[in-house]
Amino acid sequence: MSNIGLIDIGGTTIKFAVWDGQRLVGHNSRKTPKTLSEFYEILTAEVTKMKTQFEISGVGISSPGAVNKKTGVIEGASALPYIHNFKIQPELEKRFDLKISMENDANCAALAELVDGAGVGADSLLFLVIGTGVGGSVIINHKIWHGAHLFGGEFGFTLSDDKHILSELGTSVRVAERYNKKTNAQKTGKEVFDLAKSGDAIAQAEVNKMYWALAKGIYNLQYSFDPEKIVIGGAVSNNPDLIPNIEQNIEEIRKQVKIASIKPDVVACKYTDMANLRGAVVDFQQTYGEL
């Protein structure tokens, strides 16, 4: 199996590595530049280095935005406006003189969990990334389901109640915002969770609102897609109380809906910093086959 060069494009940092057939090696990172010309310069220099050191046969890229795999265009928007809405993949292939695969970063993280993370052994899974908002990915029969408009996995846009979407109710960032607005405090999400555990009634109400929104969203997704697993990613997945509280709220829903026989299998992600790079390997292999 040939070596694969890997790039994970982030808003602050761009990470680089090489897949040697068994593991990620040659890790490196660069500060994300502010212009397209600098972006091309940095990526080309790093890939040239990979070609010299590892003899790579191609490059897998994890990117923000809605990656259109048919056109090689990164649609949508992100913190890097200069990478969007033109045929960037052919431009990079020309500069690297190598074949390239590109996929959305959340989709890459989901593929990482599928092959040797929390989703091992599953053919289908949903991946929820909980950060400032809620993003995610749908995998059916080991493949990303992008949707007709490249919005597959945008779970944060779903309604949690009559007025609010899941991204507004289902994250610790928004928990902190709501708590601070009601108390004139300046607490972080973690601090509000700690206050809830110590008995602060306002904190408890806001934290419970998040758990209920996530449980309701996950319940609805289970009965929409019927995946084998639902994997939770993002920093909040490190909170040991997260999964048990989501499951407790799902049980309350199942008591209300007597016909609901399936209990969603909700698990925390295994991968953290390396998820996007590992998933870019899987995407490259799915795109071009085992090289």
C-alpha positions as CSV (number, residue, x, y, z in Angstrom):
1,M,0.0,0.0,0.0
2,S,1.4,3.4,-1.0
3,N,1.9,6.3,1.4
4,I,-0.7,9.0,1.4
5,G,0.0,12.6,2.2
6,L,-2.7,14.3,4.5
7,I,-3.8,17.8,5.1
8,D,-6.3,19.0,7.7
9,I,-7.4,22.6,7.0
10,G,-8.5,24.5,10.1
11,G,-9.3,28.1,10.8
12,T,-6.3,28.6,13.0
13,T,-3.9,25.8,12.1
14,I,-3.3,23.5,9.1
15,K,-2.1,20.0,10.1
16,F,0.0,17.7,7.9
17,A,0.9,14.0,8.2
18,V,1.5,10.9,6.1
19,W,-0.3,7.6,6.3
20,D,2.3,4.8,5.9
21,G,-0.3,2.1,5.5
22,Q,-0.7,1.5,9.2
23,R,-0.4,4.7,11.1
24,L,0.0,8.5,10.9
25,V,3.6,9.7,10.7
26,G,5.5,12.9,9.9
27,H,3.2,15.2,11.8
28,N,3.6,18.9,11.2
29,S,1.5,22.0,11.5
30,R,1.5,25.6,10.2
31,K,-0.5,28.6,11.1
32,T,-3.4,29.1,8.7
33,P,-2.5,32.0,6.3
34,K,-4.8,34.9,5.5
35,T,-4.5,34.8,1.7
36,L,-5.0,32.2,-1.1
37,S,-1.5,32.8,-2.5
38,E,0.1,32.1,1.0
39,F,-2.2,29.0,1.3
40,Y,-1.0,27.6,-2.0
41,E,2.6,28.3,-1.0
42,I,2.4,26.6,2.4
43,L,0.5,23.5,1.1
44,T,2.8,23.1,-1.9
45,A,5.9,23.3,0.2
46,E,4.7,20.8,2.7
47,V,3.5,18.3,0.0
48,T,6.9,18.7,-1.7
49,K,8.5,17.7,1.6
50,M,6.3,14.7,1.9
51,K,7.1,13.6,-1.7
52,T,10.8,13.8,-0.9
53,Q,10.7,12.1,2.5
54,F,7.9,9.5,2.1
55,E,7.3,9.1,-1.7
56,I,3.5,9.7,-1.4
57,S,1.1,8.6,-4.1
58,G,-1.6,11.1,-3.5
59,V,-3.0,13.6,-0.9
60,G,-6.2,13.4,1.2
61,I,-7.6,16.7,2.4
62,S,-10.0,17.4,5.3
63,S,-11.6,20.8,4.8
64,P,-14.3,23.0,6.3
65,G,-17.3,23.8,4.2
66,A,-19.5,21.8,1.9
67,V,-17.1,19.9,-0.3
68,N,-18.6,19.0,-3.6
69,K,-16.7,15.9,-4.6
70,K,-18.1,15.9,-8.2
71,T,-16.9,19.4,-9.0
72,G,-13.8,19.9,-6.7
73,V,-15.4,23.0,-5.3
74,I,-15.7,23.8,-1.6
75,E,-19.2,25.3,-1.3
76,G,-20.8,27.0,1.7
77,A,-18.7,29.2,4.0
78,S,-16.1,28.9,6.7
79,A,-13.5,31.0,8.5
80,L,-11.4,30.8,5.3
81,P,-13.5,32.6,2.6
82,Y,-10.7,32.4,0.1
83,I,-11.0,28.6,-0.3
84,H,-14.6,28.6,-1.3
85,N,-16.7,28.6,-4.5
86,F,-14.1,27.9,-7.2
87,K,-12.5,24.7,-8.5
88,I,-9.8,24.5,-5.9
89,Q,-9.1,20.7,-6.2
90,P,-7.8,21.0,-9.8
91,E,-5.7,23.9,-8.8
92,L,-4.1,21.9,-6.0
93,E,-3.7,18.8,-8.2
94,K,-1.8,21.0,-10.7
95,R,0.5,22.3,-7.9
96,F,1.1,19.0,-6.2
97,D,1.3,16.9,-9.4
98,L,-0.6,14.3,-7.5
99,K,-4.2,12.9,-7.3
100,I,-6.2,14.4,-4.5
101,S,-9.4,13.5,-2.5
102,M,-11.2,16.2,-0.5
103,E,-13.9,15.8,2.1
104,N,-15.6,17.9,4.8
105,D,-13.9,17.8,8.2
106,A,-16.9,16.5,10.1
107,N,-17.3,13.7,7.5
108,C,-13.6,12.9,7.8
109,A,-14.0,12.6,11.6
110,A,-17.0,10.3,11.1
111,L,-15.0,8.1,8.8
112,A,-12.2,7.9,11.4
113,E,-14.7,6.7,14.0
114,L,-16.1,4.2,11.5
115,V,-12.9,2.4,10.6
116,D,-11.1,2.2,14.0
117,G,-12.9,4.4,16.5
118,A,-16.1,4.3,18.4
119,G,-18.0,3.0,15.3
120,V,-15.9,-0.1,14.6
121,G,-18.0,-3.0,13.3
122,A,-20.9,-0.7,12.2
123,D,-22.1,-0.3,8.6
124,S,-24.1,2.8,9.4
125,L,-23.7,5.5,12.0
126,L,-24.5,9.2,12.6
127,F,-21.8,11.5,14.0
128,L,-22.8,14.6,15.9
129,V,-20.1,17.2,16.5
130,I,-21.1,19.5,19.4
131,G,-19.1,22.7,19.5
132,T,-20.4,26.3,19.0
133,G,-23.2,24.7,17.1
134,V,-24.1,21.1,16.2
135,G,-22.8,19.7,13.0
136,G,-22.4,16.1,11.9
137,S,-22.3,13.4,9.3
138,V,-24.4,10.5,8.0
139,I,-22.7,7.2,7.1
140,I,-24.7,4.5,5.3
141,N,-23.1,1.3,4.1
142,H,-19.6,2.7,5.0
143,K,-20.1,5.7,2.8
144,I,-20.8,9.3,3.5
145,W,-24.3,10.4,2.6
146,H,-24.0,14.0,1.4
147,G,-27.6,14.7,0.5
148,A,-29.1,16.4,-2.5
149,H,-27.7,19.9,-1.5
150,L,-24.6,18.7,0.5
151,F,-26.5,19.3,3.7
152,G,-26.4,15.7,4.9
153,G,-25.5,15.7,8.6
154,E,-26.4,19.3,9.3
155,F,-28.3,18.2,12.4
156,G,-27.9,21.6,14.0
157,F,-30.5,23.1,11.6
158,T,-33.3,20.8,12.9
159,L,-36.0,22.4,15.2
160,S,-35.8,21.5,18.8
161,D,-39.0,23.3,19.7
162,D,-41.3,25.8,18.0
163,K,-38.6,28.5,17.9
164,H,-35.1,27.1,18.4
165,I,-32.9,24.9,16.3
166,L,-30.6,22.3,17.9
167,S,-27.5,24.4,17.5
168,E,-29.2,27.0,19.8
169,L,-30.2,24.6,22.5
170,G,-27.9,21.6,22.3
171,T,-24.4,23.0,23.1
172,S,-22.5,23.9,26.2
173,V,-21.5,27.2,24.6
174,R,-25.2,28.2,24.4
175,V,-25.8,26.9,27.9
176,A,-23.2,29.4,29.1
177,E,-24.7,32.2,27.0
178,R,-28.2,31.6,28.5
179,Y,-26.9,31.3,32.0
180,N,-24.8,34.5,31.8
181,K,-27.7,36.5,30.3
182,K,-29.9,35.5,33.2
183,T,-27.4,36.0,36.0
184,N,-25.1,38.8,34.5
185,A,-22.2,36.4,35.1
186,Q,-19.3,35.5,32.7
187,K,-19.1,31.7,33.1
188,T,-17.8,29.2,30.7
189,G,-19.8,26.1,29.7
190,K,-17.7,23.9,32.0
191,E,-18.2,26.3,34.9
192,V,-22.0,26.3,34.4
193,F,-22.0,22.5,34.4
194,D,-20.0,22.5,37.7
195,L,-22.6,25.0,39.1
196,A,-25.4,22.7,38.1
197,K,-23.8,19.8,39.9
198,S,-23.4,21.9,43.0
199,G,-27.1,22.8,43.1
200,D,-27.4,26.1,41.2
201,A,-31.0,26.0,40.0
202,I,-30.6,28.3,37.0
203,A,-27.5,26.3,35.9
204,Q,-29.4,23.0,36.3
205,A,-32.3,24.3,34.2
206,E,-30.0,25.4,31.4
207,V,-28.0,22.2,31.4
208,N,-31.1,20.1,31.5
209,K,-32.4,22.1,28.5
210,M,-29.3,21.0,26.6
211,Y,-29.6,17.4,27.5
212,W,-33.3,17.3,26.5
213,A,-32.6,19.0,23.2
214,L,-29.8,16.5,22.3
215,A,-31.9,13.6,23.5
216,K,-34.9,14.7,21.4
217,G,-32.7,15.3,18.4
218,I,-31.0,11.9,18.7
219,Y,-34.3,10.1,19.2
220,N,-35.6,11.7,16.0
221,L,-32.5,10.9,14.1
222,Q,-32.6,7.2,15.3
223,Y,-36.1,6.9,13.9
224,S,-35.2,8.8,10.7
225,F,-32.1,6.9,9.7
226,D,-32.0,3.9,12.0
227,P,-28.2,3.8,12.4
228,E,-26.4,1.1,14.3
229,K,-24.5,3.8,16.4
230,I,-24.7,7.5,17.1
231,V,-21.3,8.9,17.9
232,I,-20.9,12.2,19.8
233,G,-17.8,14.3,19.1
234,G,-16.5,17.7,20.2
235,A,-15.0,18.8,23.5
236,V,-18.2,18.2,25.4
237,S,-17.9,14.5,24.6
238,N,-15.1,14.4,27.3
239,N,-17.8,15.1,29.9
240,P,-18.5,11.8,31.7
241,D,-22.0,13.0,32.5
242,L,-23.0,13.7,28.9
243,I,-24.0,10.2,27.6
244,P,-25.7,9.1,30.7
245,N,-27.9,12.2,30.8
246,I,-28.7,12.0,27.1
247,E,-29.7,8.4,27.6
248,Q,-31.8,9.2,30.7
249,N,-33.7,11.8,28.7
250,I,-34.2,9.4,25.7
251,E,-35.7,6.9,28.1
252,E,-38.2,9.6,29.2
253,I,-39.2,10.1,25.5
254,R,-39.5,6.4,25.0
255,K,-41.9,6.2,28.0
256,Q,-44.0,8.8,26.3
257,V,-43.9,7.1,22.9
258,K,-44.9,3.6,23.7
259,I,-44.4,2.3,20.2
260,A,-40.7,3.3,20.3
261,S,-38.9,-0.1,20.7
262,I,-35.4,0.9,19.6
263,K,-33.0,2.4,22.1
264,P,-30.3,4.5,20.3
265,D,-26.8,3.3,20.9
266,V,-25.1,6.6,21.8
267,V,-21.3,6.6,22.4
268,A,-18.6,9.2,22.8
269,C,-16.0,9.5,20.0
270,K,-12.6,7.8,20.3
271,Y,-10.6,10.2,18.2
272,T,-9.7,13.8,19.1
273,D,-7.0,15.8,17.4
274,M,-6.2,13.2,14.7
275,A,-9.7,12.4,13.6
276,N,-9.8,14.6,10.5
277,L,-6.4,13.3,9.3
278,R,-7.3,9.7,9.9
279,G,-10.7,10.2,8.1
280,A,-8.9,11.8,5.1
281,V,-7.1,8.5,4.7
282,V,-10.3,6.6,4.5
283,D,-11.8,9.1,2.1
284,F,-8.8,8.8,-0.2
285,Q,-8.9,5.0,-0.1
286,Q,-12.7,5.0,-0.8
287,T,-12.1,7.5,-3.7
288,Y,-9.2,5.7,-5.4
289,G,-9.2,2.2,-3.9
290,E,-6.4,0.6,-1.9
291,L,-3.3,1.8,-3.6
